[in-house]
Structures are given as C-alpha cells and as structure tokens.
Amino acid sequence: MLQVETNAPQAGWRPFVLLLYGMPKVGKTTMAASFHPSGSKGSLIIDTEDGSDEVACNRIKVKTLEELSQALNLAYKSEFGTIAVDTLDRIYHWTELETVKSLNAKYNTRHTAVEEFSYGLGTAVARNQLLAFINKLSVFKSVGKCVLLISHQRQATIETESEKSRTVDLPGKLSRMIAASVDAIGLVYVKMDNNGRLHRYISFKPYGQVDAGCRLRELAGKDLPFTFNAIHDALVNGKEGDTDEQHTQEPDFVGAGLQVSGGNGHSGRKSGRTHS
C-alpha cells in the first residue's frame, strides 16, 4: 500500500558510488588505490586491463565477466572499505562480446558486433546489461563500502563534437544514463598553478558539454583537489551550495604524460604504458 513518508537526507561521510573519468595518466588509479581513511590498506582495485601494474595497491586482476563477478563477491565479503573497478570501458567491451555471443545463439546468426543486430537490439541488450551491473553495486553501500568506477575520457572525433566536450568513453547516451544510476560523476583533470606546477582536481560541476554532477549535496557543483582528504572534508564539514571559488572557472585540460602534483603526494610517472 502506498504511503507518504518524510525523508531526511544523510549528512557527513557516507558510502557512495562514484564514477571517475579523465585523460590517461591523470592519476585515477593511483588515487583509487588509497581512497580510504587508512590509505592503501583500506582500498581494493579490481583491475580489468593491467592499469595498476605501476601502482602500489591491493588488487584482483580479472579477464572475464565471470571473473569480475567472482571478484565482486570477494570484495563484498572483504574488510576493504573502498572497492575500485578499473575500467568501466573494458567491462562494457566484455558485455558487448557476451551480448553478441548470446544473441547469435538465440537467433542463429553470425554477427560480430552489437551494431549488426536489427532495430538496435544488440546495443540495447548490452546497454541494459551494463546498467544492471552498475545498479547492483549499490549493495556495497549497505555494508558501508564506497565504490569507485574508473573510466577513460572520450575525445572529440567528429565535427559535431566540441573541442571542450568531455564525456565518459562509452557509446551514445550511455554515459548520461549511467550518471543517473550513480551517486556522483566526476571529471579528473590537472591544472597549472602560478609556479608552473600541475595539480590534480576533480570536478562535480557540469561545464557546458562536460559530464559531471553529484547527488551528495556537500559535493554538488564543486571543484576539489583530487585527494581523499579533500572529498572527505567536504562531506564532513561542507555545506550545501558551498563552492571552491578558486576553481569555479572552466578547468584547464592538460594532456597525458606530464608531471602532476597532488593525489597521494607523488608526482605522476612517465612511461610508455597508459595508466588511468
């Protein structure tokens, strides 16, 4: 029976599901590896594409959707307070492959990509499976765990996309649909100070064509240093509507491979590999 209830939103630190995305080597994986009050001791990375090979961390490496499911079950039962899934892009790729396999078996076809199925069926099935996966992650919040979903940033490749368009590297409107399923979506970027040093930030403020936003009132609309302490302090001490005036302008997006300060206090490494 339907009834009216009075909801009192939580305040302060509470579990959440956060989608992070940004340029390669901006420090997403490095930050996720220590996103906990106890640092790296409290974080676990579920690594789908070897992005943690140069990061000191606790991790489970997975190569299939079945292994991903097993890893998430282990993570749920573990003592780790933060679970980082790196990367969402790879999981969607696996979802597409599984969708093609299952639909070919069902309809006796030999397609090789989800786009080849009529009436957008393959794309719809793969998209819904990914959304179902993300929705299931809310169970981690019920046991006090935070979940970080790490993704790459799509680059403008067609004339209709702005040079300043920044979205998650997923097809079509899927990133916008995912944004409705998570508690927050943050763009990780680096910004140069007056001394020429680069620092990591995370934006929860939508800049025109930038995917960003947050249901957590203390973080909504803010640009913050990309550190655990900055996000923790904003939740514990912040007020709804607060903004960091120093960083409310549109951020400077800097390419990969440059030395970056911030995060865990170490400079970003230069290497021939691409790390999130």
Secondary structure as the mmCIF struct_conf table of DSSP 4:
data_model
#
loop_
_struct_conf.conf_type_id
_struct_conf.id
_struct_conf.beg_label_comp_id
_struct_conf.beg_label_asym_id
_struct_conf.beg_label_seq_id
_struct_conf.end_label_comp_id
_struct_conf.end_label_asym_id
_struct_conf.end_label_seq_id
BEND BEND1 GLY A 12 TRP A 13
STRN STRN1 VAL A 17 GLY A 22
BEND BEND2 MET A 23 MET A 23
TURN_TY1_P TURN_TY1_P1 PRO A 24 LYS A 25
BEND BEND3 VAL A 26 GLY A 27
HELX_RH_AL_P HELX_RH_AL_P1 LYS A 28 ALA A 32
TURN_TY1_P TURN_TY1_P2 ALA A 33 SER A 34
BEND BEND4 HIS A 36 HIS A 36
TURN_TY1_P TURN_TY1_P3 PRO A 37 SER A 38
HELX_RH_3T_P HELX_RH_3T_P1 GLY A 39 GLY A 42
STRN STRN2 SER A 43 ASP A 47
BEND BEND5 THR A 48 ASP A 50
TURN_TY1_P TURN_TY1_P4 GLY A 51 GLU A 54
BEND BEND6 VAL A 55 VAL A 55
STRN STRN3 ARG A 59 LYS A 61
BEND BEND7 THR A 64 THR A 64
HELX_RH_AL_P HELX_RH_AL_P2 LEU A 65 LYS A 77
BEND BEND8 SER A 78 GLU A 79
BEND BEND9 GLY A 81 GLY A 81
STRN STRN4 THR A 82 ASP A 86
HELX_RH_AL_P HELX_RH_AL_P3 LEU A 88 TYR A 107
TURN_TY1_P TURN_TY1_P5 ASN A 108 ASN A 108
BEND BEND10 THR A 112 ALA A 113
HELX_RH_3T_P HELX_RH_3T_P2 VAL A 114 GLU A 116
BEND BEND11 PHE A 117 PHE A 117
HELX_RH_3T_P HELX_RH_3T_P3 SER A 118 GLY A 120
HELX_RH_AL_P HELX_RH_AL_P4 LEU A 121 LYS A 136
HELX_RH_3T_P HELX_RH_3T_P4 LEU A 137 VAL A 143
TURN_TY1_P TURN_TY1_P6 GLY A 144 GLY A 144
STRN STRN5 CYS A 146 ARG A 154
HELX_LH_PP_P HELX_LH_PP_P1 GLN A 155 ALA A 156
BEND BEND12 ILE A 158 ILE A 158
TURN_TY1_P TURN_TY1_P7 GLU A 159 THR A 160
BEND BEND13 GLU A 161 GLU A 161
TURN_TY1_P TURN_TY1_P8 GLU A 163 LYS A 164
STRN STRN6 ARG A 166 ARG A 166
STRN STRN7 THR A 167 VAL A 168
BEND BEND14 ASP A 169 PRO A 171
TURN_TY1_P TURN_TY1_P9 GLY A 172 LYS A 173
HELX_RH_AL_P HELX_RH_AL_P5 LEU A 174 ALA A 179
TURN_TY1_P TURN_TY1_P10 ALA A 180 SER A 181
BEND BEND15 VAL A 182 ASP A 183
STRN STRN8 ALA A 184 MET A 192
TURN_TY1_P TURN_TY1_P11 ASN A 194 ASN A 195
BEND BEND16 GLY A 196 GLY A 196
STRN STRN9 LEU A 198 SER A 203
BEND BEND17 LYS A 205 LYS A 205
TURN_TY1_P TURN_TY1_P12 GLY A 208 GLN A 209
STRN STRN10 VAL A 210 VAL A 210
STRN STRN11 GLY A 213 CYS A 214
BEND BEND18 ARG A 215 LEU A 216
TURN_TY1_P TURN_TY1_P13 ARG A 217 GLY A 221
STRN STRN12 ASP A 223 PRO A 225
BEND BEND19 PHE A 226 THR A 227
HELX_RH_AL_P HELX_RH_AL_P6 PHE A 228 ASN A 237
TURN_TY1_P TURN_TY1_P14 GLU A 240 GLY A 241
HELX_RH_3T_P HELX_RH_3T_P5 GLU A 245 HIS A 247
BEND BEND20 GLN A 249 GLN A 249
HELX_LH_PP_P HELX_LH_PP_P2 GLU A 250 PHE A 253
TURN_TY1_P TURN_TY1_P15 ALA A 256 GLY A 257
BEND BEND21 LEU A 258 LEU A 258
STRN STRN13 SER A 261 SER A 261
TURN_TY1_P TURN_TY1_P16 GLY A 263 ASN A 264
BEND BEND22 GLY A 265 GLY A 265
HELX_LH_PP_P HELX_LH_PP_P3 HIS A 266 LYS A 270
BEND BEND23 GLY A 272 ARG A 273
#
